[in-house]
Amino acid sequence: MVLLTSVNVYDLPASIRKPYSLGGVYSPDMPSRLPIQDIFAGLVTSIGTAIRYWFHYTLVAFAWLGVVPLTACRIYKCLFTGSVSSLLTLPLDMLSTENLLADCLQGCFVVTCTLCAFISLVWLREQIVHGGAPIWLEHAAPPFNAAGHHQNEAPAAGNGAENVAADQPANPPAENAVVGENPDAQDEQAEEEEEDNEEEDDAGVEDAADANNGAQAFCPYHIGHFSLVGLGFEEHVSLLVVVEIGVFPLICGWWLDICSLEMFDATLKDRELSFQSAPGTTMFLHWLVGMVYVFYFASFILLLREIVFGSIVLLMLWLPIRIIKSLLPNFLPYNVMLYRDLHSYLLGDQEENENSANQQVNNNQHARNNNAIPVVGEGLHAAHQAILQQGGPVGFQPYRRPLNFPLRIFLLIVFMCITLLIASLICLTLPVFAGRWLMSFWTGTAKIHELYTAACGLYVCWLTIRAVTVLVAWMPQGRRVIFQKVKEWSLMIMKTLIVAVLLAGVVPLLLGLLFELVIVAPLRVPLDQTPLFYPWQDWALGVLHAKIIAAITLMGPQWWLKTVIEQVYANGIRNIDLHYIVRKLAAPVISVLLLSLCVPYVIASGVVPLLGVTAEMQNLVHRRIYPFLLMVVVLMAILSFQVRQFKRLYEHIKNDKYLVGQRLVNYERKSGKQGTSPSPPPSSQE
């Protein structure tokens, strides 16, 4: 009996190439259908294999997500509690069942940090081994001499001389007495002796380091901890963390809110009522806003330590709001649903100009000799190399205080404040104004959440700036090149807009509407009420679902949707293929979504009334047909998957018990039919 299975492989020359298949050769005593006992035995074997794999992976997950993190967390707590009793009670703490979830989560963090640190140290070691250690690390310890002492240490008068004398042979070999007969042999012998000495020295250093490692795993933390406890500073150090991370950002958040009350047309009474209604949420939101503010302005505040955070809030938030309300009364409220330049300005370049001629010659000469000091004009790489090699200054350059230095500092602060004020005014007005103007074409005079107007305005401003910079870069190439580029970009923009309308507009809208009909409406709207659909909300929900589906598709197995998405992503925007995207991606997806939306509606609104059912039944069918058909599709998919798995199991059982070989058989396709050729090839494998 021969079973044909299609294989798309072509190993023959093109002139005689024909499609072929590999047919299985089975035993003559194979029945037409497998016995029930064979199928049952195969099912039991498959179930046993599945249980074994499940047990294996469960054990691995339990070990890496439970035992290892829990052990790491409790050992970490034992070592860093600062008490000897924790070491004695460690075995009992390891078996304790208290705070299992919290300890596991904390242990996962500890294990992650430990693994990252270990991998970083291994990577650093490999870099040093293969790339060589930096010069400052090589000169960290004085070299050892032949007697095993540092060069700056003198051995004892008696023992050292005796040891050196004992190491040197009294009568050297005769072949080493003649220097000029075989210099190559002498060089090789000297190199071997030097390598032996280096190995011995390295072994001594490693032994000494191993001896000291015991005192360096555990002691530094406890020495510092006991010192803080003894001096009574432990409570103040906890207090410091609370103030820096908790209280200070919270104060900044409240100060930001108070200074921006007029921007949202609110008062202190409104904030008080909000705090009374939800104190925890209000405090957390103010702490979060203050934390973000502190984080983003920390680097800037380091340059201006004399100015406090409150004055910056007044300067960049309260004062711009007052100016906006004075100049543009109808603009507010919002609807809420360079180091080198500073050096040249402050200190001037007079000293550099005066000493440049003399210092240039000295720097060049010293850099050539030392190969560690960067020469003027060699760039940032030379400066970094000098820092790595610990290159010191080449000469003394006296500091000369420039004229009107206090006035320059004052003007710097004044102009910086003016710059911040103007920048804040532009950032608070231009994006929102542009977004309101653009959205007014669609929404008219309706008020929109300022988050959308600001985002739209920011994107338009970014596109404008980007277009201006591109045009400036194209201008030196000539008018013809500019026209050609504009033509290419215009065509690309049109294609991109069409793809965006289809994939970022139509598909998310249909997907969000389908999700609304299948999940949201049956759960939230009773049968005696009519659901209301909001296209903008459905579109936003569909965008989120489309991103999730695309991410899951890219992480899943290979199938047609994943292949198409990967191809579109690989082409990019500049090589966008509109015909391929519409034919392979947009059309199939939109067709499936439209069928999913239209078929249930046609059944509920067109077929069910013809059956003569009551109005209540029609309403029930109309409201529940979408989740019902979803359940039917899911069950059919599960059944289809189980049928395919059973067929694979059936073939596997049959092949294991009755397959005796394979045979190569030609076949041809005509009108969708498959038939064997009149004479199979003689080659076979049994």
N, C-alpha and C positions, 0 to 999 in steps of 0.2 A: 504494500500500500504506500503511495507517494503523496505527501502533503506539500503543496506549493506555497511558498512565502516570497513576496516580492522584495527584491534587493536592488537598489539603484546604484550599481557599481559597474564601471566599464573599464576593463583591463585589456580588451582586444584592440587591434588597429581599427581606424575609422572605416576602412573599406569593408571589413568583414564583421564589424561590431553589430551585435544584436542584443536586445534585452534578454535577460535570463533571470532565473530564480533558483534558490536552493531548496530542494525537496527532501523531506525526511523519509528515510527508509525504516519501516517499522517491522517488528517481528510478525511472522505469519499467524501466530496464535492470538493476535490482538483483537479483542471484541470490537464490535461496531460502537458500543457505548461502554464507558467505564463502569465497573460494578460500584454499588453504593458504598461497600466497605472501603474500596480504594479512595473514593472521594472523601469519605468521613475520616479516614486515616490522614489524608493530605490536609484536611481542615484542622484536625487536631495538631498536626505538626506545625502548620502555619500559626495557629493560635499560641502554641508553646513558644515558637520563635518570637512572636510579637510580645508575649509576656516576658520572655527573657530580656529582650531589648528594652522594654519598658522598665523592668527592674534595674537594669544596668544604668540607664540614663537617670532614673529616679535616685539611685544611690549616688551617682556623680553629682547631681544637682543638690542633694541633701548635704553632701560633703563640702562642696565649694560655696554653697549659699547658706549653710547652717553651721556645720561643725567648725570649719576653718575660720569664718568671721567671728563666731562666738568665742573660740579659743583665743584668737588674736585680741579681741576686745578685752577679755577678762585678764589675760596676761598683761596687756597694756595698762589696765587699771591697777593691777597688782604692783607693777614696777613703778608707777608714777603716783601712788598714793602717799609715799613718803613715810610709811610705817612698816615696822618689822613684822607686825602681826599679820599683815596682808600676805607676806610670803609663807607664813605657817598655815594660813587658811586657804591657800590657793587651790589645793585639791578639792576641798569642799565647795569653793566658789565655782570651780569648773563644772560641777554636777548640779548646781543650783538651777531652779526653773523660774526664777524671778527675772522679769524684764527681758524675756527672750527676744522679742521682736526688736526692741530698742537696741539691745546689745548686738544683735545680728546686723542691723543697719550701720551702727557705729563701727563694728568690726569689718564690714565691707569697705568702709572708707579707710580704715587703718591698713587693710590688706592692699587696697589700691595704691595708697601712698607708698607703702613699702615696696611693692613691685615696681612702681615708677622710679623710685629712688635706686633700686637695685639695677634696673635696666639702664638708667642714666650713668651709674658708676661703671657698669660693664662697658657701655659705649665709650665713656671717657678713657677707660683703660685701653681699649682697642685703638682709640685715636692716638694715645701716647705711645703705645707699643709700635704701631705701624708708621705713624707720622713723626715720632720723636717728641721728647719732652721739651718744653720751652727752656730757654737759657736760664731764666730765673729759678726754675725748678731744679735744673742740673747743678747750679751753684749754691743750692740751699744748704748742703752739708759739705764741710771741707773734705778733700780726698784723703784716703788712707795711704800711708807709706808701706814699704815692704814689711815692716815689723808689726803692722796692724794698728798703728797709732795715727792720730791726726797730725797734719803737718805743723800745726801750731801748738802741739803738745810734745813735751820731751819725756822719754821713758826714764825710769829710775836709773841711777848711775851704775849700779852693779848688775841688776837683773837684766836691764835692757842690753847692756854690752855683752853679757853672757849669752843672751838669747840670740842676738845678731851674730855673734861669733859661732854659736852652735848651729845656726841655720846655714852658715857658709861652710862648704866642705874644706877640709885641710889640704887635701891633694886633689885638685880638679883633674878631670880626665885629660889624657894626653892629646886627644883630637881637638879639644877646645883651646889648647895652648897656642896653636898656630892660627893667627887671625886671618891671614891673607889667602889661605889655601882654598877655603870653601865658604865664601861670604854668604851665599844663598842659604846654606844649611844653618849658619849662625842666625840669620834673620828669622828663618822659620822657627828655630828653637826659642829665640827671644819672644816671638809672638805667642808661641804656645805657653811659655812661662807666664807671660803677661795675662793671657786668658785664664790660666789656672788661678793666678792671684786675684783677678777680678771675680771669679766664681766664688772663691773662698770669702772674699770681702762681702759679696752680696749675700752669701749664706749667713754670715755673721750679723749683717744688718737685719735680715729677715727674722732671725732668731730673737734678736733684741726687740724688734717690733712686735713679734708674737707674744713675747713676755709682757709687754706693756699693754696689749689689747685688753687684758682682763680688767685693768683699772679704768679703761676708757669706755666701757659700755654702759656703765651704770652709775658711776660716781658723779659726773658733772652736774646732772640734774639734782641729785639729792644734796650735794654740797650747796648749790645755790638755793634749794628749797629750805634746807635747815638754816642757812644764813638769813633768809628773809623771815623765817619764823622766829629765830633768835632775836633779830632786830625789831620785830613787831611791824614789819612792812607788808605782811601778807594780805591783810584786809585792805590796805590802801591800793595794792596792785589789783586786786579784784575790782574794786571801786573804779580804777582807771579804765579798765575795759568797758565797764557799764557806761561810764560817761562818754567815752570816745565813740562807742558803737551804738549806744541806745539813746542817751539823753541829748547829746549834741545834734545828731541828725533830726531828732524830733523837734527841737527848738528851731532849727533852720526851716523845717517844713512848715511849722506854724507861722514863722515870720514871712515866708514866701506867700502863704495863703492870705495873711493880713494885708500885705502890700499889694496883692492882686485882687482885692475884693471888688473894686470898681470895674475891673475887666469883665467880671461875671455878673455885675449888677447885684451884688450880695452885700450883706451887712454882718457885723459881729453877732447880731441876734440870730441870724440864720445859721451861723457856724455853731452857736451855742445850742440851738435846737437840734442840729445834726449830731452834735456830740452827745446830747441827752438821749436821743433815739438809738444810736449805735455807737457807744464809746469805743469799743474794741476796733471796729472797722475804721472809725475816724482817726484814731491814734495810729493805726497801722498804715493808712494811706499817707498821713502826714510824715510818718517816719520814713516811708519808702521814697516820697518826693524829696525829703531832706537828704536822704542817703545818696540819691542820684545826683543832687545838686553838689553835695560835698565831694563826691567822687570826681565829677567832671571839672570842678573848679580847684581841686587840690593842687595840681601842678601849677596853675596860674597864681594861686595864693602864695606858693613858695617864693615867688619872685617879689611879692608885695606883702611882706609879713606885717608891716605896720598898719595895713588897712584890714579891717575886720570884715567878717562875712555880711553883717548887717548893712554896712555902707554900700557894698556891691549890690545888694538887693535893692536898696534905695536908688542907686545910680542906674541900674539896668532894667528895673521893673517899675518901681513907683513913679520915678520922674518921667520915663517915656510914656507911661499911661496918662500922666497929667498933661504932657504936651500933646498927645493924641486927642484927648478930650477937649483941649483948647483949640487946636487947629482943625480937627475933624470931629465935630460934636456928634454926628450921626454914625460914626464908625463903630464905636463901642456901645453896648457890651457885646461880647462873644455869645453866640447861641450855643449853650452847652446842653446838649442832650449828649625870634630873629636875633639871634645872639650877636652876629657880626655887625649888623647895622647899629645896635645899641653901643657896642664897643667903639665904633668910629664916632658916634655922636657924643658919648660921654667923655671918653678919654682922648679922642682925636688920634690922628696917625702921624703926629709930628715926630714923636720919638722913633717910630719905625722908619720914617723917611731919613732922619738924621743918622741913624746907626745902620741903615740897610747896606751901605757900601762896605763898611768894615765887617759887619756880621756875616754878609754873604760869603766873603772869601773864607772866613774862619769856619763857617758852617759847612761849606763844600769840602774843605780839606779834612775837617774832623769827621764828616760823614764817610768820606772815602776810606779813611784810616780805620774808623771804628765800625762802620757799616750798621750803626744803630741809631744815628740821629738823622731825621728827615731833612733834606735840603729844601729850601723855599721853592715851591713850584712842583714838588714831586707828588702832591696830592694827598688824599686821605689815607691811602694804603701805606705810605711811608710813615705817617704819623702813628697809625695803629701798630706798625712794626716796631717803631721806637718805643711805644708803650709796652709792648710785649717783651722787648729786650731790655727794659729798664734803662733807656737812654736818658741821661741827665742833661741839664742845660749846658750849652757850649760856652756861654759867656755871661757876664753880668750886665744887665740893662737897667739903669736907674729909672725910678718912677718919677715922673714930673706931673704935678697936678695941673690940669688945663685951666684956662681962664674961665671965670664965671661958672665954676663947677656947681655950686648950690643952685644958681639960676637954671642951669641945664637940667638938673634933677627935677626942679619944680616944673619946668616946661614939659619935661618928659611925662610927668604924672598928669599934668593938665591935658596935654594932647592925647594921652592914653585914655583918660576919662571921656574926652570928647569923642574919640574913636569908638569906645564901647557904647556910648550913648547913641551915636549915629547908627552903628551896627545893630543895636537893639531895636531902634526905631524902624529900620529897614526890615529886620526879621519879623517884627510884630505886625507890620502893615502890608508889605509888598505881597507875600504869598497869599494872605487871606483876601486882599483886594483882588488879586488876579483870579483866585479860585471863585470868589463871589461873582465876578464879572463873567467868567466862563459858564458857571452853573446857572446863571440867570437866563441863559438861552433855553434851557430845558425846564427849569423850575419856576421861572418868572419871579414874582415877589415873595414866594414862600421862603420861610426861614429854614436853613439847613444846618445841621451840626457842623461846627467850625473845624472839627477834625477832618471832615471830607474836603472842605474848601481849602484848608491849609495844605493838606496833602496834594490836592490838585494844583494849587498855586506853586508849591515847591517843585513839583515835577515839571511844570511848564517853564519855570525859571531855570531849572537845570537844563532842559532841552534848549532853551534860548542861548544860554551861555555856551553850551556845547556846540551849537551850530555856528555861533560867532567865532569861536576858537578854531573850528575846522575850516571855515572860510578864510580866516587870516592865514592859516597854514597853507592853503591852496593858492593864495594870491600870487606868490612868486613863480608858480608854474605856468601862468599865462591864462588868457581868457578861454581858449579852446579846451584846455584840460579842465578848467572849472566847469564849463558847460557839460563836458563828458561825465565828470563826477556827479554833477547835479542830476543828470539824466539817469545815471546808474542808481544813485541813492533814491531818486523819486520812484523809480520802478521797484526798488527793494522795499521802500516804505509802503507803496500800494499793496504789494504782496503781503507784507507784514500786517497791514491793517485788515486785509481780507482774512488772513489766518487768525488774527486776534479776535475778529468778530465771530468767527466760527468756533474756535477752541476756547476763547476766554469770554465769549458772550453767550452764544446759543447753547453750547454744551453745558456750561454751569447752570444756565437758567432752566434747561430741561431736567438736569440732574437734581437741582434743588426743588423744583416743582414735584418731581417724582418722589423724592424723599418726604416732602410735605404731605403728599397724598397717601403714601404707604405707612409712614411712621407717626408723623406729628399730628395730623388731623384725627386719625382714629383714637389716639391716646388723649388728646386735649379737648376735642370738641364732642359734646354729647350728640346722640342721634336726633334729638329734637331741635338742634340748632344748626345754622348754616355756617360752614367754615369760610373765613375770609383769607384771601391770598394776597401777599404783598410781593410784587415782582422783584423789587430791589433786595428785600431780605432773602427771598428764595435764591436770587443770583449770588449773593454773598455766601449763603450756605452752600450753594453748589460749587463755588470756587474752592472752598475748604474741602469738600468731599472729593472734588476732582484731583486736588493735590494729594490727598491721602491715597486715592485709588492709583494714581500714577506712581507714587512711591512704592506701594505694595506690589504693583506690576513689575517695576524695575528690580525689586528684590526677589521676585518669585521665579518660577521656572520659565524656560524659553517657549514662547508662543507668539502668535502673529502680532498681538498688540504690543508686546515688549519689543519685538523686532522693529516695528514701525517707529515707536517712540525713540528707541536708541538711534535709528537712522536719522530721524528729524533732529535729534539733539546733536549728532555728529556733524550734520551739514551746517548747523548754525544759521544765523540771520543773514549773513552775507551770501551764503550759497543756498538760500531757501528755495525749495522746489514746490511751487504752489500746486502743480498738477498731482504730484506724489502725495502731498499732505491731504488734499481734498479727496483723492481717489482711495487712498489706503487708510486714512485715519478719520477725517471729518465725516465723510459720507457713511461709513459703517457705524460709527458711534452714534451719529444723529439719527440714523435709521432705526437702530435698536431702541434708543430712547423714545423716539416718536411712536414706534410700535408698542412700547411698554405703556405709554400714556394713552394712545388712541384705542387700542384693542379693548381694554377694560371699559372705557367710556362708551364705545359702540355697543358692547354687550349689555351694559347696564341701562343705557338710554334708548337703544334701538331694538334689541332682541327681547329683553325681559318684558317690556310693556306688551309685546305681541302675545305673550303666554297667558295674559289675563289675570295676573296676580294683583293683589291689593296695593294701594299707595304706600302703606307702611313697608310691605315687602320690597317694593321698588326702591324706597329710600334706604332700606337696610342693604340691599344689593349694591346700590350706588355708592354707599359709604364704606362698605367692607369688601368690595371686589378687588381693590388694589392689594391689601395685605393678604387676601385669600389666594390670589393668583401668585403672589410672591412665595407663599408657602408651597403652592403646587410646583412652581419652578424649582425651588430648593429641594423638595422631595424627589422630583424627577432627576435632578442633577446627582443627588445622593444615590438613587437607585441605579442610574446609568454608571456611576463610578463603581458601585458594588458589582454590577453585571460584568463590567470590564475586568475587575479584579478576579471574579470567579472564573471567567474565561481564561485568564492568564494562569490561575491555579490549576484549572482543568488541563490545559496544555502542558503545564509543568509536570503534573502527575503522570500524564500519558507519556511524555518524553522520558521521564526517569525510569519508567517501568518497561516500555516497549520500544523505544528508539534504539536502533542498532547502527545507524549511519546516516550520511547525507549524500545527495546526488544533485549534480548540476543539470538543470532542465531549462531549455530555451522556451520562450513564450512570446507571443505577439498580441498587440492590442488592436482590435478593430471594432469601432462603434461602441466603445465602452465595454466590450466583452474581452475576456481573457481565455485563451486556449493554448494547449500545448502544441508544440511543433510535431510534425509527423515522426521525426527521428530524434531522440535525445542524444546529446553528445556522449561519447564513450567515457569521458573522465568522470570518475566517481570517487567518493571517500566514504569508506565504511569502516 
